[in-house]
């Protein structure tokens, strides 16, 4: 009988994360101090992040050792399986071989724990007692809640209000692990109060929640802020998934022609693709990587490459990114983790340099793909992950049309068990697409300053 | 660094299920035809089950081959990990070594898929087009929904009404995989209509839902009924978990002193314990097995060993079981899968013969244990599984008191992500215990006929 899963041993968990900056032809542009518009001094970040994470954020070293304590905790669920999606292949009647890395088997249900644990670890090591963070759909907040429970850190989670109300189960998960969760915008911060004063019914966004969490952290010297995507050190931690997948593809005796990840801020996408993209950058290997983003939040395909804030209020450094503008208000799609206006700095530079392709996926196409995956492979995918699956299906169908086999790898970033109300809407025929006119895209981008040289 | 998980390869998935009947000193008493009170003729069961499942139900063979097609599907998630619960051990400061078999990693979130797939397979093989079943909390219904999707079978699930209303996410899961789900009691069956006529607000029970599902199946020659616990063939399929765990304990270089499973009808408990109990039966090996049941549904500790119906209305054969009486109405505890009046025939005989110990767990103790497990090991356990964890903690604390190391193995039957509202109540201090007086226990048992010789 054929092998369905490719499993590694705990010894095969990588001992170092891969930092793609070392192999980039054009290095990312530096973050800027928003007041001076000059490149940021690393110490400027110290009220926000601990020193080891700042070092990682700015590092150009190719490999960064994973601390033993973190690697020990990775063993709770890592290595994750690489699975041949034979059921899906059969349903599509495609000559393509489809593999997925199942990051949904983590105890929190997604890939986010890969970065939550090291972030909590480095904060604990520096004597920090208290973290703050934001969360959209709640995948990141859930991961950091468990990580803080392990290291005995207090955690405040600012959860985007629309998700707080729609996804009570994820709020309860965070509370079960011990976090304090508040709906954002809240009246606990100046940023939140300012927004509520303008619009008392504001349903929140990741950008607003980041403003609140950053503000709360910088006002307390024993606290720091923690982010689940976008930043270089987060993406670095996520490469553990792609590095494992590389070994597992070798066990399968194949090498992917295409590697696909859904795209919000870049953590899941970069984690699976960068270890493969490395060989394109360093050896010219012929491999295609695709970021699957929602058509309602198309920063990579239709955004501008400019300096922009990471949050809505403008508390973060200016980052060079493909962005729809930091006051872009994304539609209420169910893939809450993809509702973010900008792409991380590294991904943005690689996109600009032609290394990354993009698929814009309408919401209905994503859920059709997700349901087919559930019916054939069992796991009900997270709304975010369904975007990657839709992109996979496009490639697999093309392979069928052309009668040309190809090998596809994608990251199943998480399961969708907390998002069943979205599937309920889909099954009831009540879900819709949100496409954007060029005019709508232009409005929020107009506010951007032109600081890219 | 120490090993945390013990992982097998797909080749290590067992090739045969273990049938403990072969090794029992006293074989189970036969099921009786309720009309004649005489032992059942196997053909009496043919309107309800397909022939291969009836053969398994009555088999005394020690090993029954797992069909290749089923074993291939087991590869979707099997072998499951055996995990050393080092985080929990540390929190308890116990000399005990605690291992758990993580059946929650299945795509449906529990061990139930171990039997759903072979049941769907054998039905498909005999040309059946349509299955009916009942489900309480929804773990079984979810598993059979995916299994029917794989084999292209129609499925009607009668879901206990209280769960249908409290756990909409599990209903949606079943619908995502393609099943039709109705709240039971329903007006689709004579059994349901009869109960609704007496009590239009009846919130349902597993016993009632079984009556409805059996009735619907027997009226359609192309349909059969499917059950997720209690019966011998279901328990047989579940031994795949314990057989794997045996190999994995060997990898860990230990042998369990105690094996623990939560107890509803017996599928999870028997699956993990019978492959170990085998060595006690056949070689006199010194091993203790414990069934962790809710104190509010204490059939093994306080029920009677008598012939009783498997359902409320009285459509099934009479089975020899420890039972609280088939009209026992269990309290609305959150562990829906444990709200059943009787124990399977095999377990009942083994309990009678002194091979099985019982722990009765109050609801609050179970959730305290579940939360500690979540905070230390990550996975939020299903309310059913928290009973096993509570029992583990009792043993581990005793080991600490006595300063005597011991090795404990338990089955984590599933995760609790669909049951977060229960954790919400627990965290808010709104959960309560339900203990039963001897008088309450006696009332429903009074209706039992005394047919055990």
Contacts between the chains, C-beta under 8 A, distances in Angstrom:
chain1	res1	chain2	res2	distance
A	1	B	68	6.4
A	1	B	71	7.0
A	1	B	72	5.5
A	1	B	75	7.8
A	2	B	72	7.9
A	3	B	10	6.0
A	3	B	75	7.6
A	4	B	10	6.6
A	4	B	72	7.4
A	4	B	75	3.8
A	4	B	76	6.5
A	5	B	10	6.4
A	5	B	75	6.2
A	5	B	76	8.0
A	7	B	7	6.0
A	7	B	9	6.6
A	7	B	10	7.9
A	9	B	7	6.6
A	10	B	3	6.0
A	10	B	4	6.6
A	10	B	5	6.3
A	10	B	7	7.9
A	68	B	1	6.5
A	71	B	1	7.0
A	72	B	1	5.5
A	72	B	2	8.0
A	72	B	4	7.4
A	75	B	1	7.8
A	75	B	3	7.6
A	75	B	4	3.8
A	75	B	5	6.2
A	76	B	4	6.5
A	76	B	5	8.0
A	76	B	83	7.7
A	76	B	87	7.8
A	76	B	377	6.9
A	76	B	378	5.4
A	77	B	378	7.2
A	83	B	76	7.7
A	87	B	76	7.8
A	87	B	150	7.3
A	105	B	105	5.6
A	106	B	378	7.5
A	107	B	377	7.0
A	107	B	378	2.8
A	107	B	379	4.3
A	107	B	380	7.7
A	108	B	378	6.7
A	109	B	417	6.9
A	113	B	378	7.8
A	146	B	374	7.8
A	146	B	375	7.8
A	146	B	378	5.4
A	149	B	375	4.6
A	149	B	376	7.8
A	150	B	87	7.3
A	150	B	376	7.8
A	168	B	420	7.4
A	168	B	421	7.7
A	168	B	424	7.3
A	169	B	169	7.4
A	169	B	417	6.9
A	169	B	418	8.0
A	169	B	420	4.0
A	169	B	421	7.6
A	172	B	420	4.2
A	172	B	421	7.3
A	172	B	423	5.4
A	172	B	424	4.6
A	172	B	427	7.2
A	173	B	380	6.4
A	173	B	417	7.3
A	173	B	420	6.2
A	173	B	423	7.9
A	175	B	423	7.8
A	175	B	424	7.7
A	175	B	427	5.6
A	176	B	371	6.0
A	176	B	374	5.4
A	176	B	375	7.7
A	176	B	380	5.8
A	176	B	420	7.6
A	176	B	423	5.0
A	176	B	427	6.7
A	177	B	374	6.2
A	177	B	375	5.9
A	178	B	375	6.3
A	371	B	176	6.0
A	374	B	146	7.8
A	374	B	176	5.4
A	374	B	177	6.2
A	375	B	146	7.8
A	375	B	149	4.6
A	375	B	176	7.7
A	375	B	177	5.9
A	375	B	178	6.3
A	376	B	149	7.8
A	376	B	150	7.8
A	377	B	76	6.9
A	377	B	107	7.0
A	378	B	76	5.5
A	378	B	77	7.2
A	378	B	106	7.5
A	378	B	107	2.8
A	378	B	108	6.7
A	378	B	113	7.8
A	378	B	146	5.4
A	379	B	107	4.3
A	380	B	107	7.7
A	380	B	173	6.4
A	380	B	176	5.8
A	417	B	109	6.9
A	417	B	169	6.9
A	417	B	173	7.3
A	417	B	417	4.8
A	417	B	418	6.3
A	418	B	169	8.0
A	418	B	417	6.3
A	418	B	420	8.0
A	420	B	168	7.3
A	420	B	169	4.0
A	420	B	172	4.2
A	420	B	173	6.2
A	420	B	176	7.6
A	420	B	418	8.0
A	421	B	168	7.7
A	421	B	169	7.6
A	421	B	172	7.3
A	423	B	172	5.4
A	423	B	173	7.9
A	423	B	175	7.8
A	423	B	176	5.0
A	424	B	168	7.3
A	424	B	172	4.6
A	424	B	175	7.7
A	427	B	172	7.2
A	427	B	175	5.6
A	427	B	176	6.7
